[in-house]
Amino acid sequence: MNARRIAHLDMDAFFASVELLRYPELRGLPVVVGGRHDWHPTLQADGTHRFARLRQYVGRGVVTTSTYEARAFGVFSGMGMMKAAQLAPDAILLPANFEAYRHHSALFKAAVAQIAPLIEDRGIDEIYIDLTDLPGDTHTLAVRIKQAVHQATGLTCSIGITPNKLLSKMASELDKPDGITILTETDMPTRIGPLSVSKVGGIGPKATRKLKDLGIHTLADLAGADAGVLQQHFGATYAAWLQDVAQGIDDRPVVTVRETKSVSRETTFARDLHPRHDRAALSAVFTELCQRLADDLQRKGLVSRTIGIKLRFEDFRTVTRDLSLDVATDEAPVIRRAAGQCLKRIALQGRIRLLGVRASGLMTTQDQKRSGPLQRQLEWIDGVR
């Protein structure tokens, strides 16, 4: 059996890079994409664009992405826009254009698939690729993939290639941007060991703080940690996983087809809405979300047995409720009624900043048709009892 060669491909500052294709004059400048605004670049008489500056931004919202030049000022995705404006007031501010991002995402994935078809989609800007059974040396394959991505999109990416997904995810970050990092298990002490434990997906801020309290800062520290101490503070299951992580152990396969577990639609309001004073607006949005969710289900050929809602209030308190249906559905009126029943079970105290509707307990419409006669038979047997 061939030794596994698993690649993680991560597009470089993806959203910002797509914007630079439209506005190449911004290359080399700090650029921030995100926030709630509609300040599009204005074309001037001399053919140049006039751009908004981050210092002009007022209000809520977070950074969607930033160029590497903006990151040098400490501005990263997920940061509040007002904080970002303090760090880099002269940075160029652009609105997000998700239609363009999805288009370029499809382009780069199609280009990779022409070379290496075993792909696990991990989001709009990253994928895992199983290179194990492909002919050719690893570096040559990586170069070919990067060239194909650039030719299809005009964008660069970084690739990490190791024996597993855990290491490849970390390796792709080591030589950004436009890098290729190929590691074997023998490279763990020098390249992976010095990394912070927070670099591992699955070790969140809370676990990172707890590990640091135990004097465990890096993956090398974690590798040398006492198993009993880890179990005492994290429990047997999570402690065992931490020990595997520290040793670079990860047997997960590249999953080329992922089962859809739920489908959802949600929106964050530009201003917090009052449950009573803004009832008409909330009702209209609620109905639209249910219709869009039904459209998504029908397009995917799915029906749902469980409908749920999600509310986030002005104090960031988040509440969810679910309702199981007797018969799976993809119909907007049914979804709206079920979601409305969920809503009645929430005390609407305070203004609402986010509203969402979710469908889970999914099955295909074909499976629903096949299960119909069996379900009726089971109901008849239950009635006889």
Summary of the structure (lengths in Angstrom):
residues: 385
radius of gyration: 24.5
end to end distance: 55.4
largest distance: 83.4
contacts: 1155
relative contact order: 0.09
helix: 43%
strand: 24%
